[in-house]
Amino acid sequence: SLVSQISSMNSHDFLAACPDQGEGKKEIARRLESWLAVQNMDVSFDTCKRSLVSLVANQKIRKDPSSGLYFKGPNA
């Protein structure tokens, strides 16, 4: 699926730009959407939001349960 394809991509550039203070779901999904566009992938915003779940599962990003913000994960 497109979601698993996104989560398996070499997303180092995208992850390297994760702000240290974290970002909300909409912000990180928008940034993912922009990054994918640069990779010549036209992916909807909703698909980007769904992809966050896979990126968290793969530990490329992590979600802080208390704040709900997303950060660069251990496998970034």
N, C-alpha and C positions, 0 to 999 in steps of 0.2 A: 504494500500500500504506500501511498504518498507519504503518510505520516511516518512509517518505519523507514522509508528512504531518507527523509529529512533527518531523522534521529541518528542514522548511520553515516551521514555525510561528514566530511572533515570540516567541522564548524569552528575551527580554532580562531579564525578572524572574528567571527561573530561573538564567540565566547570571550575573547580577549577584550572586547569592548564593553563587557558587562560592567556597569558602574559599581564601585566598591560599596556604595550605600544601598545597593539593591534597587529594583524597579518593580512596578506593579505589572499585573498580567497584561493589561492593554499596551503598556509601554514596551514591554519585552516582545510581545507578539508583533507589534508594529515594526520594531527593529528587525525581527526575524523575517518579516514580510519584505522589508527593504533589502536585507542581505540576500535573500533568495532571488530577488529580482536581478541583483548584480550577477548571480550565478545563472542567469537566463532561465529561471524557473518562475512561472506566473502562478503563484499560490495564493488562495484566498485568505483573508484575515481569520476566518473561522478555522480553516485548516491549520494556520499558524498557532492559534490558541490550543487546538487539540494536540498539536505537536509538542507543546510544553510538557504534557503529561509523559510522553515518551522520553523527552530530554531529561526530565527529572528521574524517570525510571533507570535511564542509562547513566545517571549521575553526572551528566554534562552541565546541568544546572541544578540548583537545590532551592527548595521553597522553604522559607522560614515560617513555621506554623503559627508563630505568635503574631507576626506582622503581615503575613501573606505576601511578602516581597520575594522576588527571585534574585538569586546570586549565582556567580560562577561556581560550578560544582567541582568535586575532586577529580573527575575525569575530563575536565575541560582542556 
